[in-house]
């Protein structure tokens, strides 16, 4: 059995190679420039493949194509029934999982290229759940701009629905796509990708101006305080320290525990470490570096907890007006 494992891009290159030059050139006509670029690069690098690896790759690709075709023609449950009868329950489950994870088409691709005002005009009167679904496919800056201009009562509803969204069925997405297709005059494909979620809404909120951010969190906390806290926790991560100015960094350094600082730096990237050291006193740098030399074999959980405690200090100081976190949005600056 071959040991070689191919990346997704390498698998795509292997399939193109197996088609031969003539058929491959026909495929290229349907690809975008960036797709052609990465495929050509991978093909050039893929000089030799074990026959078994190639056979396994082609079989996976064939299974995915068959599964995708059946899903598209009859829906997810129909596909499951057909595949179970043909290949058995376990094989059908595996094929469906690969198909939905591997062939993620770009549903709503047109909206990511649209001006947010045009998109707002089209969707602002839709049901909050429909808006939430559409914005889950939009860019974070588009979504934050649109949410900021929605009526206040609808803002909270949409934010809450995006945060709680996990997966959307192909049938529902198709219905929404068909409705928008007439307005945007675009052809859109079915998607099976994960949408929305807490991480995504946190990204949106990071692009929100502070006035709307405060309003949304105040109102959301009344409805679901746990969800509001979960979004807050993900809005500023430890690596975002590089966005703080020197005064802000020096301010929170006075508040954090030295052990947390050692653990956090040990698990950070060089950019974050350099920024932190450049804002410490010589004595503090020497003390931290000395501790780092003797700190080994840390558990990832301990590092993440130390980093989260530091982030909590930063968030508290920001709320108290002691430091400023640079964000997107329309913050007013008083000079």
PyMOL commands that set and color helices and strands:
alter all, ss='L'
color gray80, all
select helices_A, chain A and resi 8-19+21-28+33-45+51-74+76-87+89-102+109-112+116-123+128-135+140-149+152-164+170-184+198-206+210-223+225-233+238-243+246-253+258-266+270-278+282-293+300-319
alter helices_A, ss='H'
color red, helices_A
deselect
rebuild
show_as cartoon
